[in-house]
Amino acid sequence: MSMRFTNEDGTGGLSSEASSRQASRDTVTVEIVYSVFTGAIIAALLFFAVASPAFIWELSRGWNSAVMGMASALAAAGFVYRVVSVLVRLRKVAE
């Protein structure tokens, strides 16, 4: 014996209100994943762009540390900027 869940009209689908809420949650989930994914790509590109001199030339230990630190900081800032900008845009669209 199996159980079937149906809505008021007996179709077995979600009501339009429940469907709308689910679509809204799906949109938010997609936007979060999009922002994190594109943020990671931007962070990687920024890191390699700034750190490339350390990979290409033999820098002294101090300069190597400074370049890697700047690359890491810029990559982190780029990631955070991208995630925040996409989520703020989503919030403005939702209002």
C-alpha positions as CSV (number, residue, x, y, z in Angstrom):
1,M,0.0,0.0,0.0
2,S,1.6,3.3,-1.0
3,M,0.7,6.8,0.2
4,R,0.0,9.5,-2.3
5,F,0.1,13.1,-1.4
6,T,-2.2,15.3,-3.3
7,N,-3.2,19.0,-3.1
8,E,-6.7,20.4,-3.0
9,D,-7.4,19.8,-6.7
10,G,-6.2,16.2,-6.5
11,T,-3.4,16.6,-9.1
12,G,-0.6,15.5,-6.8
13,G,1.5,18.6,-7.6
14,L,2.5,21.5,-5.4
15,S,0.2,24.4,-4.9
16,S,1.2,27.5,-6.7
17,E,2.2,29.2,-3.5
18,A,4.4,26.3,-2.5
19,S,5.8,26.1,-6.0
20,S,6.6,29.8,-5.9
21,R,8.4,29.5,-2.6
22,Q,10.4,26.5,-3.8
23,A,11.4,28.4,-7.0
24,S,12.5,31.3,-4.8
25,R,14.7,29.0,-2.7
26,D,16.1,27.4,-5.8
27,T,17.0,30.8,-7.2
28,V,18.8,31.8,-4.0
29,T,20.7,28.5,-4.0
30,V,21.8,28.9,-7.6
31,E,22.9,32.5,-7.0
32,I,24.9,31.5,-3.9
33,V,26.7,28.7,-5.9
34,Y,27.2,31.0,-8.8
35,S,28.8,33.7,-6.6
36,V,31.1,31.2,-4.8
37,F,32.2,29.6,-8.1
38,T,32.9,32.8,-9.9
39,G,34.5,34.2,-6.8
40,A,36.9,31.3,-6.7
41,I,37.8,31.8,-10.4
42,I,38.4,35.5,-9.8
43,A,40.5,34.7,-6.7
44,A,42.7,32.2,-8.6
45,L,43.2,34.6,-11.5
46,L,44.2,37.4,-9.2
47,F,46.5,35.2,-7.2
48,F,48.4,34.0,-10.2
49,A,48.5,37.4,-11.8
50,V,50.1,38.9,-8.7
51,A,52.2,35.9,-7.8
52,S,53.6,35.2,-11.3
53,P,56.8,37.2,-10.7
54,A,57.6,34.9,-7.8
55,F,57.1,31.9,-10.1
56,I,59.0,33.3,-13.0
57,W,62.0,35.0,-11.4
58,E,64.1,33.9,-8.4
59,L,63.2,36.5,-5.9
60,S,64.9,36.9,-2.5
61,R,63.1,35.2,0.4
62,G,61.8,38.5,1.7
63,W,60.4,39.6,-1.7
64,N,59.0,36.2,-2.3
65,S,57.1,36.3,1.0
66,A,55.9,39.8,0.3
67,V,54.6,39.0,-3.2
68,M,52.9,35.8,-2.0
69,G,51.3,37.7,0.9
70,M,50.0,40.4,-1.5
71,A,48.7,37.8,-3.9
72,S,46.9,36.0,-1.1
73,A,45.4,39.2,0.2
74,L,44.3,40.4,-3.2
75,A,42.8,37.0,-4.0
76,A,40.8,36.9,-0.8
77,A,39.6,40.5,-1.3
78,G,38.5,39.6,-4.9
79,F,36.7,36.5,-3.7
80,V,34.8,38.4,-1.0
81,Y,34.0,41.3,-3.3
82,R,32.5,39.0,-6.0
83,V,30.4,37.0,-3.5
84,V,29.1,40.1,-1.8
85,S,28.4,42.0,-5.1
86,V,26.4,39.0,-6.5
87,L,24.4,38.5,-3.3
88,V,23.6,42.2,-2.9
89,R,22.4,42.3,-6.5
90,L,20.2,39.3,-5.8
91,R,18.8,41.1,-2.8
92,K,18.0,44.2,-4.8
93,V,16.2,42.1,-7.5
94,A,14.2,40.3,-4.8
95,E,12.9,43.5,-3.3
